[in-house]
Amino acid sequence: MKTWNQLFTRHGFMVQEERANEFVCLGETEENLIFLMESLENASVPYKFEHGFLTIERPIVSEETWLKSVDFQYRGRGEGLWFRPGKEEPKVKELDTYVAGVVRQLNRLGLHTMYCCDGHDTRRPSIGFEQWVDMTSVSNVLQAIGVSTFHVRHQVISLKISRTQLLDLAEKMALVNKEWVNEDCEWIKKQLFLHQLEQCLSINGESGNESEIREYVIEQLNPHVDFLTVDRTGNILAQKMCGTGRGPTVLVNAHLDTVEMIEKGRKIVKEGSIWSSSEGILGADDRAGVTVLIELAKRLETLKFHGAVKFIFTVEEEVGLVGARRVDGYFLWDVDAAFVVDRRGTGDIVTSCGGYEPFCHENYGAFVEQIAITEGLEGWKCAAGGSSDTRVWAGYGIQSVNLSAGYQHEHTNDETLHVDACYETLMLLSGVFQHGRELERVVRELKRSDVKSNRIS
């Protein structure tokens, strides 16, 4: 279920949530506020509006209900007044229902529009821009928020997405700052990653009480996978078929729990690329890994990977790998390779527990090292490490490694996170999936080698 803040953003209303269900409306036009209140009345939602503040007096309605309340016959025809310097903002009521949020966000970013169409489920959505708008900036913003298929011709962009996906697009675009628009796509992507990381670090979920972080991960992951469930232990299991689907099945894994609660009211202290907590643990073990996998899911469609990707977010890792040990074997039977993101430090590709319990063949570790070199990432080397969910996956005979996530001094009040290193881990995993055929070849050769060794023995 969406929040009121999400619904307003997705449908083009520029109001700011000050507290739960309380909104500051001073930045919105009078006409748009009138339409917002009309829509609340249509949805039978009681509210108060006084001195530029809106208070909603009942629980959230479904998006289906909200769509009915904001839609009406012939909405979007004529399009009304468009933004130009010294003139009015677009009127939400005069925009096509599904594209209104995207149009408002584009204009907020200074990428001023002239017309739009949400496609009406019969053609591709399209948006036209003022002649002076830099379409490279438009393209960079769209790519940064995960839109991989669109076409630009002159000052018009057509989007190869459904009109319902336009609502998700508006919500993602709301996270982009106006000051970022002239930066390149990769820079914007990193800022969005850091925003996601900060959100994850702010959600509680110590071992045995992971419900809040689990709900957040489900909400973030669900639009980007084909299948998602929560097993009887509380682990999140998900799967995405990519490209033709003919290729390796790869498992990626992080754990949901922290070793203790995040202190109420604590602040995340940012000193350049090093983040820490003003009080208590930071929680980067393993919120850093969780963030990396959420962002990976959002980028999979752009990585040209062919095969299946399975996600496991485990519970109670910190108290004995409880969640991982209780994952049903059926979910793992076809997995060829596994990548866990739950290692302290930077640049470690953990291939064994203590050097005595191997997680993978040395050639698998060497493949990951080579990907790092290919992607221009320095310092990534195979190493021995400690216990983690990696032990469980390796126990199934899956070639597995555990990757550094950038944190140090975990489980203590001195915990820190090197956010640039954390982002590098995402870049390494992205590189692995971009070289899916090489991964498939390495795994296939290792399986043949195992078969041959078994025959000889």
N, C-alpha and C positions, 0 to 999 in steps of 0.2 A: 504494500500500500504506500503510495506517495504521501509526502507531507504537503501541507498547504503551500509552503515556500516553493517546493518543487512544482506543484501544479501552476502557481502563478508565473513562475519562470518559464515553464514549458509552453505556456499559452500567451506569453507576450506582455505580462503586466510588470512594470518596473516599480516594485515596492520592496522594502528591505525589512526582513524579519529582525525585530529587536529582542523579543522573547518568544517563547512558544505561542503560536497563534496570535501574536501581536505585531503589527506591521507599521513602519513609518512610510507614509505615502507622499511626502513633500516633493519627491523628485518625479512624480507622475503627473500627467496632464489631467485637467478637470474632466475632459470627455472620456478618457480611458478609465478614470476612477468611477464615473457614472456607469459605464458599461460593466466594470468589475462588480459593482454593487447590484446591478440588475441581474448579473449572472449568479451571484450568491442567492438572491431572492428566487430565481428560477430553480435553483437546487434545494430550495427550502432550508437554507442555512441562515440562522439568525446571526446578526453582527451589530457592532456599534462603530460609528465613524464620528470622531470628534477631533477638531483642531489638527487635522492631517494625520491622525492615528486610527488604524483599523484594527478592531478586535473581533476575532471569530469566536462564536460562542457555542460551538458544537464540534464533535470529532470530525476528522477528515472524511470526505466522500470519495468514492472510487473515481478513477480517471474517466471511466465510461459515463458515470453520472455527470461529471464536470463537462465533458465534451457535449453532452446534450444540453447543458445549461448555457454554453457559450455559442452554440451553433444555431443557425436559423436559415430559412430558405433564402437563397440568393446572396448569402453572406459572401463578401469578397468581390462582388461585381462593382466596377467603378473605381475601387481602390482609394478614392478620396485624395487627401493631401499627403504628399510625401515630404520627407525632411529635406530642407535646403537651408543654408545659413540664413538666420533671421526669420525662418518660418516654422511651421509646426512639425512635431514628431508625427510619425505614421499613426493613424487611428486604428487600434486593435480591431474594433468592430467592423472596419472596412477592409480588413485583410482576410485572405483565405484562412480557414479555421486552423489547419495543421501547420502552416508556415509562419504564423504571426510571431511566435517566440523567436524563431531564427532571424526574421526581419528586424525585430526590435534589438536583438543582440548585435547584429551587423551594424546597425546605425549607432549603437552605443560605442562600438569600436572605431567609429569614424569611417566605416566602409559603407557609404551612403547608397541606399537602394532607390530605384525608380519604379519598379513593379515586381510582382511575384505571382506564382501560381503553385499550389500544393499538389498539382497533378490530378486531383479528383479521382484517384485510383484508375485512371485511364491512360495517363502518360507520365513522363518523368517530371518531378518538381523542378521549377526553374526560377531564377532570380536575376533581375537586370540591375545594373549599377550605373551611377553617374559616370560621365565620360572621364572625369579626372581621377576616378578611383583606380589604384594600382592593383590589377588583377593578380599579380604575383603574391601580394599580401593576402588577398582573399584565398588563394590556393594554399599558401603556407598555413593559414589558420585552419582551414578544412582538413588538411593532411595531419596537422598536429593533434586534432581532436578525433582522428581515426577514420575520416572519410577517405576511402581509397579509390573510389570510382566516381569520377565526375568529368564533365566536359566543359571547356571554356572556349567560347567563340565571341570575339570582340568583347563587349561588356556584359555578356550574359553567361551565366553558369547553369548547367543542367546536372541534376544529381541522380545517380543511379541507385536510388533508395526508395523505399515505400514512404507514403506520406506519414504513417505512424512513426517511422524512424526520425522524421523531422522534429518530433517532440523531444526525443533523446538528444538530438543535435543541439537544440536550444539550451538544454540543461548543461551540456558539456561546454558550449560556447560561453556560458555565463561565468565560467572559471577563468577565462582569458582576460588579462588586464589590457587596457587600451595601449599602455606603454610597450606591450610586447609585439604589436602588430607589424612593425618594421623589422623585426628580427627574423632569422631563418627558422625553418620548420623544426629542426632538431633542438634549437634553443627553447622554443615554445614547449615542445614535448617534455623537455627536462623540467621546466617550471611546473607543468601539470603533474609530473611525477612527484616532485617535491611537495606539492599541495596534497596529493593522495597519501604520501608518506606521513605528513603531519597529522592528517585525519586518523590514520591507522594507529599512530603513536598515542593518540588521545582517547582511545577506546579501551575500556577495562576488559579483563578476561583472564584472571589467574587460573591455574590448573583446577579443573572441576567446575568452573563457573564461566564458560566461554560463550554463553548465549548471546551477549551483546556484540562481540566481535564476529561471531558466526553469522548473525543476521546482517551485519554490514557487508561481509564478504559475499554472502549470497546475493544481496542487492547489486553489488558491483559486478559480480561474475556472471549472473544469470543472462544478461543480454548478449553475452559473447560466447556462449556454449550451447551445444545441442541437447545436452542432458545434464541434470543436476539433481542430486538427492542428498539427504542427511541420513547416515546409517544409524543403527541402533545405539552405537557408542557416542554419536554426536559428531563424527567426522563428516566433512563435506566431500562428496565424490562427484566429479563432473567430467564431461568428455566433449571434445570438439573434433569433428571430422574436417580436415583441411584439404583444399585442392581436389584432386581426383579421389583422395582417400587411399590410393594405392601407394603404400610406403610404410615406414616403421611406425610402431606405436610407442610413444614416448610419455613417460610419467614425470610430472613436475610436482614438487612437494614442499610445503612449509608447515609449521605448526602454529596453531591459534593461541595457545596458552602462554602466559608469562609466569615467571617463577613466583611472583607475588603481585598484589594489587598496585595499580598506579595511584599515587597519592592524590587525593582530591584537591583541586585548586592549584596543582603544580603548574609550572610554566616550562615550555621547551626553550632552552637557552641556545641561541644560535651564534656561534663565533666563527664566521666564515663558513667553511664546509664541515665544521665539527659541531654536532648537536649534542646537548646533554640535558639533564633534568634539574630543575631548581630544587627538587626534593624527591628522594626515593629513586627507584629505578627509572630508567628511560623507557624500557620496554622494547628496544630494538631487537632483542632476542625474543621472539622472532618476527616482530612486526615488520622489520626490514624485508625479510623473506616473503612475508604475506604480500607486501606492496609490490615487490618485484613480480610475483606471479599474477597479481591482478592486472598489472600493466602489460605483462606479456600476453595475457588473454586478449586485451584490447588491441594488440598489435598483430596478432597471428595472421589475420587476413592479408596484411601487407608484406608478409615475410616469404610468400611463395613456397610454403611448405606443403608437401603432399604426404598425408598420413593421418594418424590419429594422435591427439594430445589428451592425456588424462591428467586431471588435477586431483590431488588429495591434500586437504587442509586438516591436519590431525589435532585431536584434543589430548590433553594430559601427557604431552611429550616430556615435560620437565620432571615428571614423577615416575619415569620408567618406561617411556615409549608406549604407554598404554593404548592410545588411539591407534597407532600404526599396527601394533600386534593384533588388534581386533578387527582390522579391515578384512572383509570376506575375500578369500582367495580368488573367487570368480572375477573380481574386478582387476586382478593382476595377471591372469593366465596368459594374455596375449601381449604383455608389455615387453618390449625389446631393450629399452634403456631408461634409466631414471636419473633425474637431476634434483637434488635437494638443495635448498638455499637456507642454510642454518649453521654457518661456520663463522667464528670470530675472525677478525683481522681482514687483510686484503690480499687478494691474489692466490689464495689456497684452493687447490683442486684436491680434496681429500679422497684418497683412493683406498684407505685402510683404517681400521681402528687400531691405533698404537703400533702400526707396522706389522702386526702379527695376524690380524683378521682382515683379509682382503675384501674390498667391496667390488672390485672389477679387475679385469685383465689390464696389464700395463699398457697394451695398445689402445685401450679405450681412454685411459688417462692421457696418453700421448695425443690422441685425436683432439681432446678438449684443449690441450696446450697449443696445438697447431691452429685451432680456430681463433684463440686469443691473439696469436701472432698475425693471422690473416686479417683480423678486425682492427689491428693497430693498438691492441691493449697490452700494456707492458706489465711484466712482473708475475704473470700467472704461471704457477708451477705445481706439479703434483706433490702431495705431502701426506704424511700420516696425521691422523686426527683422533678425536674422541668418539664417544657414543652419540648416535643420533638416529632418526628414523631410517637413515641410509642402511643401517645394519639389518633392518627388517626386510627392506626391498632386496638387498643382496642375498639374504637368506632364501629368497625365492629363485635364486639363480639369475637375477636381473643385473646387467651391467650398470653400476650405480656410482655416482660421485656426489660429494657434498661441497658446495661452493661458498666461499667467503661472502658475507653480506655487509661487511664494513664496520661491525660493532666491536667494541673492546670493553673489558671489565664488566661483562654481563653478570647479572645477579647481584650487583652491588650499587650503592649510591653514586659510584664514580663511573658508571656506564656512559660511554660515548658512542656516537655513530658518525662515521665519515661518509657524508651523504654522496659525495662524488664517487667514492668507491662502491657504494651501494648501487648507484646508477650504472657503473661499469659492469656490475654483475648482470644487470638487465641487458646491457649491450652484448655481453658474452653469450647469454642464453639466446638472444635474438640471432646472433651469428650462428649458433648451433642449428637453429631451425632454418636459417637461410641456406645452410649446407646439409640439408636433410638427406640428399642422395649419398654424400660421403659418409654420414652417420649410418645409413642403412647398409652401406658396403662394409664398414668396420664391424658392425654387429653381426652381419651375415658370415663374415670370415671367422669371427670368434666362435659362432655356433658350429660352423663346419669343423673348426679345430677341436672343439669339445667332443663332437661326434666321433672324429677320428681317434682322439685320445681314448675314449671309452671303448672303441672297437679294439684297439691295441691292448688295453688293459684286460 
